[in-house]
Amino acid sequence: MTGVDIPFVVCVSADVSVRERVVRRLDDLGPVVICADLAELRAMLFPTAALPAAAPPGSVRCGDLVVDPAGHLVTWRGEPLALTRLERELLARLAGDPGVVWSYERIFGSVWGGAWLGDAAILHSAVKRLRRKLRAVSGGPQVQTVRGVGYRLATPCG
């Protein structure tokens, strides 16, 4: 069929009853894709993105900042910072190339292990939490926004 618009419905819900209701109500409408979460949707839409993510980088040193993903530890001037796994991975990527702008796409591929679907809300939220924690340390590194492009780490890494 060419020249015919067929609606394509995607339902992402962890709730089985919601997914069942969507299928019952929209079954005769056209194609309906049902997923439990965004990771499952990404795996369906981008099969190559479903490959295992690259191993986390080794220990990254950037001036007084040390990020050790394998040891699950981040220190600033020798003092440990309480960061989540996601925050540590994000900081490790940015600290690996300080001053270099990481695009949203590159961050999603590296940290989340999947393709960026255009919604940067999860990334903005993670950066906001990371910034709040970094502001708590005196003279600590700063995550800078490059509007419409991505993020970079600004810290004296000399």
Secondary structure, DSSP 4 states (H G I P E B T S, - for coil): --S-----EEEE-S-HHHHHHHHHHHTTTS-EEEESSHHHHHHHH-GGGGSPPPPPP--EEETTEEEETTTTEEEETTEEE---HHHHHHHHHHHHSTTPPEEHHHHIIIIISS---S--HHHHHHHHHHHHHHHTSTT--EEEEETTTEEEEE----
